[in-house]
């Protein structure tokens, strides 16, 4: 089963975000995350957080999947189980995270496309970056996959990584 979420943002990144101003033509970053099918007695869909890191710049959360259907936003109480995200940017992110959230996903591949240079998707100028994807599942484990990638002077790049148990293949493509 494939889920696609598309977020479109216009404009340019603010200098205060720690990322450079947006180039003239907007970039699109496609991130594909595979949630493996795990056979256990009681399966819960994982919470997933994605963020971008660049040396010397603040990390930037681009997407968070959690149980959005719970009464009174009770699903937000488990966000801190994604420990690395929580320590990096989660604890300072408004709860529920605004503009970057979606519901948890069932096993299978999910593709998320980010376009633009403002909002969740920062403008990515030439340089080295890391996409970090963390998953935590109630009654299960927690896993972090780091995907290093380089943005060329043309504003494009690719990267891939693979988890061992809570996450499967993770890949990204940045294009103009």
RAMO-V790527 format. One record per helix or strand of 3 or more residues. SS is the DSSP state (hx for helix, st for strand). FROM is the first residue (numbers start at 1). TO is the last residue. If there is no record, write none. Layout:
# RAMO-V790527
ss=SS from=FROM to=TO
ss=SS from=FROM to=TO
This chain:
# RAMO-V790527
ss=st from=2 to=8
ss=hx from=15 to=17
ss=st from=28 to=35
ss=st from=47 to=53
ss=st from=60 to=66
ss=hx from=71 to=81
ss=hx from=83 to=88
ss=hx from=90 to=92
ss=st from=101 to=103
ss=st from=108 to=115
ss=st from=127 to=136
ss=st from=142 to=151
ss=st from=157 to=162
ss=st from=169 to=175
